[in-house]
Amino acid sequence: MRFWLLKAAGTLEDEELILEYSVITIGWAEFADLSSIRNEAQIKRIMLEKYPGMQDERSSAWAGEIYSFITKIKKGDLVAVPLKTRNEMLIGKVTGEYEYRQISDFVRHIRSVSWLKTLPKEDFEGEYGVDLSSPETLSLIEAGPEKFSDITKVKTLGVLLEELNFTLDELGSLKERLLELTYRLAETEEISEVREIAAEMEKILTEK
């Protein structure tokens, strides 16, 4: 199992589509189906035919990324996709081989995934030592077995429902307490009591 960083999510609409369809994409939608590709040189040739003025070093790097997306990412590998419109990383497990399927103008070269969770970008960068501002679109993340274990931990539906119910109950109690304090505040004219009520309300709101 390997862990890949893939910085190709497209627009807000494309981000919603990769979530909805459970896929990742490498971009390069201007290229036709690449299923028959056998090596990086073929991709580079296609790229230079499309963009004849492209620098050789750049075309080699991009061809390598596309080839890795098609052939080197394996089913069972993990992938992290930074969202452009949110301060979050999508974490998923690859479940399918390369496909060419038009989902949007941008999302055509795809791999199926099972989305596992989201993580804040800052936490992800710190935990895995990656730089999300680096120019590479696709790269490997160095991660030991213990980090693979952490990243693949997914809460069961039962646990999530228990946490949700607890949170809703807690919010209900807080709402009742805030309403009670509001009524007290409306009824009193004592400055000391007003300050006491205001302090308690501030404490509740700050802690929650």
N, C-alpha and C positions, 0 to 999 in steps of 0.2 A: 504494500500500500504506500502510495506517495501523496503528498499534499501540494496542490498547485494554487498559485495566485493568478487569477484571471481578471484583468482590468478592461473588460469590454461589456458594458451593460447597456450602452446606447442612451436613448432619451428616456424621459419619465414613462412614456407609453411602452417603450421597449422593456424597461425594468418591470413594469406590471405584467408584461407578456411572458418574460422568462420565469416569473413567479407562477403565473397562471398555468403555463404549459410545462413547468418543471424542466427547463432546459438551460443550457449555457451556450454562448456563442462566441466566436472569435472575431466577429465582424467580417470585413471584406466581402460584403454582399454583392459587390460589382462582379465578383468572379462566379462562374458557373459551378456546377456540381464537381467536387474534387475527389469523388469516391475512387476514381481510377488512378490517382496519384501514387507513385511508387517511391519517390525520393524528393528531397528538397530542391534539387536542380530543376525538376519539372515545374514546381511552384514558382521558382525564381524566374524561369523563362516566361511563364504566363504573366507574372507581375511586370517584367520589363517590356513585354509586348503591349501591355495596357499603359504603362508609364515609362516610356523609353528614356526619359531624362533622369530617372531615379538613380541615386548613388549606389554603387555596387555593394558597399558595406551595409547600407541600410536595407537594400533588397534582400541580401543574404540573411540578415537578422530577422526580418519579417517573414521570409520564407521558412526559416527554421521554426518560428513560433507557430505558423499555420500547420506545418508538418507535425509538430509535437501535438497540437490540438487534435489532428486527425488520427495519428498513429501511436503516439507515446503515452497519452493519457489512457489509462486502462479502467475497465469496469471495476468498481470497488475503491478507486482512488478518491481522495477528498479534494474539494475545490472551494476556494474562498473568492467571492466576488464583491468588491466594494461598490456600493450604490452611489451614484452621483447626486441623487436628489435627497438622500438621507445620510445621517452620520452613522451608518451601519454597514456591517459586512454580512453577506449571505454565505452560509456554510452549507455545503451539500455533498452528497456521495454520488459519484458517477454510476449510472445504471445502464447506459447504452453506448453502442458504437457510434461512429460519425454518421450523420445523416445530412442530406441536403433537402431542406423543407422550408418553404417560404411562410414564415409566421408574420413578418413585417418587412418593410423595405430594408431594415438593418439585420434582422434576425433570420438568417437562412442557413448558415453553416452551424450545425448544432450537435450537442450531445445531451442525452436525457440524464436528468439527475433526480435524486430525492433530497429535497431541502430538509435540513436537520434543525437549524436554528439561525438566529442572528446575534451578532456581537457588536458592541460599540467599536468604531474604528481605532480610537486611541488605545483601548484595551488590547485589541488584536495586534497593533503595531508593537506595543510593549512586550506582549507575551511571546510573539513569534519573531521579533527582530526584523520586521520588514519595513520598507519605506514605500508608502503608497504613492509618493510623488515621483518615483523612479520611472524612466521612460518605457521599460519593458511592458508588453501587454500580457505575456504569459511567462511565468517563471516558477521554479520549484521552491518550496518552503522547507527549510531544515527543521525537522521536528522529530523528537525521540518518541519511543513507544508510550511513555506516560502522557505526553501531550496529545497523541492520537486518541488515547483513552478518554481524556478530558473532553476533547472536541466532539467525540461521537456519543457522549452521554446525552440521551434525550429523555426528557421526563415523560412518563406514561400519561395517558389521557386522564386516568383516575387521579394522579397526583396534581395535574394541572387544574382539574375541576375542584379538588379540595382546596387548593390555594386560592382559586377564584372565589369560591363560596366564603372562605375565611375573610378575604379582602372585602367582599360585598357586605358581610356582617359587620366588619370593623368600620366600614364607611357609614353604614346605617347608624351605628352607635355614635360616631363622631358628629353626624348630622343632627341627631337628637340633642347631643350636648351643646353644640353651637347654637341651636334654636333656643334652648333653655337659657343660655348666657345672653342671647340677643334680647329675649323678653325681659330678663333682669335689668339689662342695660337701659331698656326703654322705660322701665318703671322707676329707676332710682335717680336721685338728684345729688346724691352724696359723691363728692369728688373722689374720696378714698375708695369707695366701692367701684366707681367707674374705672379707676386705674387698675384695681384688682381684677375686674372682669376682663378688661382689655388685655392685661398681661396674660391671663389664662387663655384667652382666644388666640393671642399671638403664639403662645407656646404650642397649642394644639396644631395650628396651621404650619408652624415651623417644623415640628417633628414629623408631620405627615406629608 
